Amino acid sequence: MSTIVNGSAQPNPPGYPHPNPCISFWLQGTRSSQLIGHRTTDKLPETADVVIIGSGISGAAVAYFLLTGPNPPEKVVMLEAREACHGATGRNGGHCRPDCYRGYKGYKNHFGKEQALKILRNEMDTLNLVTEVIDKEGIDCDFWRGRSFDIAMDKECREFFHTSLQEFIADGGPTEGIVEWIGDQEEARKRTRTSKAVAAAEFPAASLWPYKLVKHLLLLCIGKHGLNLQTNTPARSVSQTEGGWSIHTDRGDIKTEKVVYASNAFTPTLLPEFLGRIAPYRGQCSAIIPTKPFSGKNIMTHTFSHRWGLNDFDYTIQRPKDGIIIHGGGRWKVPIELLVGHTDDSEKLPVLTEHLNGFMKENLEGWGEEALGEGLLVDWTGIMGYTPEAVPYVGAVHGKPGAFITAGHSGHGMARTMTCSRGIAALLRGESYESTGLPECFQPTPERLNSSKITVEQLWCEADKTGIPLMH
C-alpha cells in the first residue's frame, strides 16, 4: 500500500508478519513438528557471531552452508517472528522451476546479454544444488525431479515465449536437450491436456514439500552444528553499534558482528533503504483433490504454468506421492491494489478462491464432474517480496559493514534461494562476491537502490516496460 506525500505515492513500510496467519496445506500436514514453539535456549542470547533474521528456505540454507562449511562460527542465532518456516516458504507451491529461456529477452534488455545468461544459468545451478543437498543429507521432502510445461494460452503469449527462446538460442544460451518448443497447436493441446493451449515449451523442473526441506536443514543445524533457533521472536529494529549490530526484540537485545536479512517482503521494516525496492505482494494457492481422469495411471507427468499475455499466469503441480494438485495464481482477477503492499496472510480473497476452485474444470481436458470429496481441499495466502527487475537483492548491504541480505525473490524463490544462500555463507566467511558464482546484478548496489521506487500502480507497469515477466 502507499501514502500520498507532496502529491506523489510513497510506499508504506510493511511492518511485521501477522501474528495469526492462515495455515497452508504444507503446514497442516506438519502440525506434529518439533520445531513448533522451538527455542533452543529459554533465554535469548545476548551475543552472537552471526544473527540470521528469518527461518524460511533462505535463512535455513544460509545456516546450513555456513555451519557445514569451512571454519564455521561458534555462535549462530536465528530469529523468527512466528513459527519456523511459516512465512513465504511454508506457503509457496513447492515448485523448483528454473527459467530456462522465458525471461531472457527482458533480462537482456535490462541488464545486458552477459548478466541475462548468468541469471538463467543460476536457476539451473539452483535446481542442481537443491538436488545435491537433498541427496547428500538424505532429506525426506517428497522431492521429485522431472519436466514442466510453459503453456501459451493466447497468441500474445505464444509470441512472447517464442521470441525470447529464439533470442536466447541466438545468443548462445543452452537449449539442446533442455528446452523443447511445441509450436503445433494440436500437439500442444494433446501433450499438456489443455484444451485452449496455443503453444507450449517443455523444460526441467522439480517439486517438493518446502516445509519438510527447511525442517530437516534446521534440525540438522540445531542438533549437529549448534544453531540457536528462537521462534516467535520478531526483530523489531536493528541499530549499528561499535563493532557490529544490536537487534532489538520483545525479549531483549542481541549483539552481533554480522547480521543476515533473510526476511524477504518484510525487509524494508528493518532496512528502510529497501522501502519501495522490495514490495510485499499477496498471493493465493490451493490444494486440490483430482478427479478420476487425473488419478492413478492418469496422473499428470509434468508441472504446468498456464500463461495469458506477459504477466497473467497460474501454476500447477501434481504431487506424485499422493496425487494432490497444488495450484496457485489468478492474480489478475483482482485489482492490483488488493495485492501489492498487503502483508496480511490471515485472510483470503473470495474471488481468488473461486478462481482456484474452478480452474481445473475450465482448462484441463477431461477433468469431468467432481464427486463429493474431490476438487478444492484448502486454499491459503502467502506474502511474496517483489523487485522491479524481478531479481533478488543478494550480497553485502552498502555502507553497513557486517550486514548482508538475501531477499526480494519475486515469487520465484525456489528457483534461486539455495544458491543465493550459499553465496551469502561465502561472503560471511570473507570470500569475494565473484567466488559465489552469482550474477553480479543481484547485488544491492547504490545504483539499484537509487533507481525509481515501486508504488502500487507501477509494479505491473515496470514488468511490462522492461519485458521481464513476473515469474513462476
N, C-alpha and C positions, 0 to 999 in steps of 0.2 A: 504494500500500500504506500501511498505518497501523500505528502503535505505540500500545500501551495505556499511558497516563500518568495516574496517580491515578484509575484506574478508567474513563477515557474514551479513545476512539480519537483519536489525533493523526496527521495525515498526515506522511509522511516526505518529506524533500527529494528531488527527482527525480534529483539527481546530474547526470551528463554524458552526452551521446549515446554509444551503444555504438560502440566503435572499428571493429567489423567487421559492419556491418548487411547484411541480405539485399538483393538487387538487384531493383528493381521492373521492370515491363515498360518504363516510360519510360527508366529508367537503362540497361537492357540495350541499348536502341536508340541510345544516345548515348555509347558507350564510346570513340569517337574524339574526344570533345570536348576542345578545347584548354584547358578550364577544369580538367580533372583534374590535381591536383597544383599548380595555379596559385598562384604567389606573385609579385605584381607587382614586389616588391623582395626580394632574397635575405635581407636583414636586416629584422627587424620595426622599423618606425619608432618613435622614442622619443616623438614628439609628434604630435598631430593636432588639427584644429579640431573634427572630429566623428568619433566611432567608432560604427559600426553593428555590433551583435552579432547575427549570423545572416544567411545568404545565400539564404533562400527567397524567395518572392514578396514578403513584407513588406519584408525588408531590401533586396532588389533594387529594388523600387518606391520606397522612401524615397530610395535613392541616385539613382535616375533623376529623380524630381521635384525633389530638392534641387539636383542638379548641372545640370539643364537649366532651372531656374527663375531668377528674378532674383537677382543678387548671390550667386552660389554660393561656398561656402567653398573655400579653396585646397587644403586637405589633408583628404580624407575617407578613412578607413581602414575596411575591413570585415573582421571576424574571423569565421571559420567553423571550428567544431570538427572537421568532417570535410571531405569534398569539397563543392564548391559545389552547393547545391540538392539535397543528399542526405537532407534531413530530410522533414518532412511534405509540403512542396510536391512533391518528387520522388517521392512515394508515393501521392498522392491520386488521385481518379478523373478529374481534368481536367474537372470538371463545373462550369461557371459558371452556377449555377441560382438566381436570386433567389427569395426567398419573396414571392409576390405576394398572399397572403391568409392562408396556413395558420397562421402563428404569431400573428396579430393579437390574438385574444382573450386569449391568455396574456400577451403583452406589455402589453396594455392593463390587465389585472388587476394586473400587477406595477409598471408604470411610468406608467400613465395614458394617456389617449387621444392626447395630442399627441405623446408620445415613441413610442408604438406606430406611429403613422402615419409618423413620421420614420424609424424603423427599416426599415420596408418600402420607403419611398421611397429610402432609401440603397442598398438592394440593386439596384433598377433603375438608380440612378445609377452603381453599380459596373459593372454589365453594359455600360452605355453608355460608361463611361470605358475599360474593357478594350478594347472595340471601337475606340474613338478612338485609343488608343495603338498598337494593332496596325496600324491603317490608316496612321497618321502615320509610324510608323517602318518600315513595310514588313516586319513580322515574320512569318517563315515558321514557324508553330507549329500547323499543321493546324486553324486556327480555323474553327469552323462555328457559325452562329447560326440558331436555329430555334425549335422549341416542345418542351414537355415535358408529361408526364402525371404527376399525382399519382393513384395508383390505390388506392382503398379496398378492402381485402381482407376486411373484415368490417363488420358493422353499426355497431359502436362507432366505427370509423374514419370511416365514412360520416357519422355524426352529428357527429363532431369537425370534419371538413372543412367540412360544410355550415353548421354554426352559426358557425364562425369566419368563413366567407365572408359570411354574412348580416350579421353584426355589423360587419364591415369595410365593407360597402356602406352600411349604415345610418349609419355614422359619416363617410361621405363619401369612403371610400377609392376610388381609381380602379380600375375593373374593365372599363369599356367598351372592347372591342377588345383587352383584355389577358387576362382570365380567362374561360373558358367552363366552366360547370358541366354535367356529363353525369350526370344523375340516373337515367336509364333504364339498368337493369342490362344488358340485352341490347346496347344501343348501346355502353355502356362496355366490355363484353367484346369486341365486334367491333372497336372503334377501337383498343383497347390490345393486342389479340391475347393477352389474359389470360383464361383460362377461368374463373377463380374471382373475377373482379372484381365488386364490388358497385356501385361508382360511380367517377367519375373527375373530375378538373379538368384543364384544359389552359391553359398559360401560357408565356411566353417563357423560353428558356434557351439556353445555348451550350456548346460543348465545345472543348477544345484540348489540345495536348501541353504540360503545365506546365513541364517542364524546358527545352524549346526557347524558351518565352517568357522565362523567367528568364535563360537563357544569353544571349539576344540583348540584354536590358537590361544585364546585367553587362558584356558585351564592349563595348557602346556606351559605357558609363560609364568603363570602363578605357581604351579606345582614344581617345576624344574629349574626355573630361572629367576625366581624372586620378584616377579611383578607384584606390585601392591595396587589392587583394583579397589576403588572407592566409588560405589554406585550411590545414586540419589544424593549427589554432592555437586550441584551446579557451580561452575566457575562464574562468579558474578562480575569480576573485573580482574585485570592484570596490570600491575604497575611496575615500572623499572626501579631497581634498587642497585646499590653498589655491587657490581659483580654478577648481576643476574636479574631475576624477576620474582615478584611476590604475587601469588594468585590468591584472590580473596573469595572465600566460600562462606556459607552459612554456618559451617562447623569450624571456622578458623582459617588462618592463612598458612600457605605453604610456600617456602622459598626454594628457588631452583636456579641453576646456572643456565639451563636450556629448557625451552618450552616448545611443544609442538601443537599447533592448532589443527586438529582433525575434526572440526566442528561444522563443516560444510555450510549449510544455509544460515546457521546462527553465528558464523564467524564475525560478521561486522559488529555484533554487540560487543565483542572483546577487542576487535581491531577496527576502529572507526574508519581507517583509510580504505577499507574494503566496502564501505557503505555505498550501494549503487553499483559496485563492481561484482558482487555476488548477491543475486536476487532470490529470495525464497520463492518457491514455486510449488503449489499444492497439486498433487496428482492422485488418481484413484485407481485401484487394482482390485482383482477379484479372483476367487477360486470357483470353478465350475465343474459339476459332475457331468461327464459326457453321456450322450445318448448311445444306444447300442451300435449304431453305424460308426461310431468313433471310439469303440471299446474293443478289448481283446485283440485279435489279429488285425483289426482295422484302426488301431491307434495311430495317430499322426507320427510320421517318421522324422519330420523336420520341425524346427521352431519357425514362427512366422512374424513378419511385420507387414501389415496392410497399410498402404500409404496413398493419400489423395493429395495431389499437388506437391508442394515442397514440405509443408510442416504439419499436415494433418495425418496422424497415424495411430494405429493400435498395434499391440504386440501380443503374441500368443505362444505359450509353451505348454505342451502336454507332457506331464511327468511320467517317464517310463515305469517308475516303481509302483504307482497306484492308479495311473490313468487320469488323475485330476488335472484339469486345464487351468493354468494361470493366465489370466487375460487382463490387460490394462490399456488405458487410453481414453479416447473420447473427449480430449481436452478442448477441441474446437466447438463442442456442443454448448459451451457456456461462455459468457463474456470473460475476457482475459482478466478483468478487474477482480473476478472471483478466485483467481488462481495465483497470479503474481503478487508477492508481498504478504501472502497469508501463511501463517505458521501453525494454525490450529488443526492438529491431526486427531482431534477428539470427535469430529463430526464428518458426515459425508454429504455430498451434493446429490439430491434425489435424481436430477437429470442424468448425472453420470451413472448412477446405479441402474437406471432404466436402460441406458445405452449398453452397459456391460451385460445386463441380463438378456438383451435381445440380439447381441452381435452375432452369435454363432448361427442362429436360425436364419438371420438375414443375409449372411455372407458365405457360409460354408455349405457346399453342395451336399445334399443328402442328410443334413443334420436331423431332420424329422421332428415329430412331436415329442415333447419331453414328458416322460412318465413321472409320477409322484416320486420325489427324491432326486430327480435329475434336474439339470440347469444350475442356476446361481446358488452356490453354497453360502458364500460370505463375500462381502467386499469391504474395503478399508481405504484409509487415506494415508499418504506419506508426504513429507516435505523434502523437496529437492533444492539444490542450490545451483542456479544458472549464471553463466557469464555471457557477455555479449558475443564473444568469439567462439563459444561452445567448447572451450578448452579450460582445464582447471588452472588454479594457481598452485604451483609446487616449487618449493625452494626456500631460501633464506628471506626473511622479511627485511626489506631495505630500511636501514637506519636503526634497526633493533637487534643488536648483537645477541646471538643465542636464541633467537626466535625463528621458528620455521613453520611453514604452512603446507598442507595438502587439503584443498577444499575447492568448491565450485565445480563439481564433476558433471554438472549439467545433465542429470538424468541418465548418465552413461558410465556410472562409476564402476560397475562390474567389469567393464572392458578396459579400465585404466588404473584402478586404485592399487592393485598389487605391485605393479612396477613403480608407481609413484611412491608408495610407502617404502619399498626397498631403497629407492633413491634418497628419501629423507633420512633413513637409517645411515646411509653412507655419509651424508652431509653432517649428521650428528657426530660421526667419528672423525670429522675433519677432512674428508675426501672432497675432491673437486666436483663441481656440477657435471663437468664433461665425463667424469668416470661413471656417472649414473646411467648414461645412455639415453636419458630422457630428451625429448625435444626442447630446444632452448626457449621456444615460445611459451612454454609452460611457466617460466619464471615470473615471479611477481615484481617486475621491474618498475621503476618510477614512470617510465613511458606508458606502460599498460595502465597503471593506477591513475595517471593524469589524463587519460582519454575520457570521452564523454560518459556520463553516468547512465545507469539503467533507470527508466521510470516504467510504471505500469503500461503506459501507452507505447513505449519504444521497443520492448523486448522482441515481439514478433517482427516488428519492422526491421530491427537490427539483423535478425536471421534472414529475412527476405532480401535485404540490401546487400549483405555480404555473400549471399548464396550458400551459407553454411547451414545445413539442415539441423533442426533440433533433433537430437539423436534418440534412437533406441536400436 
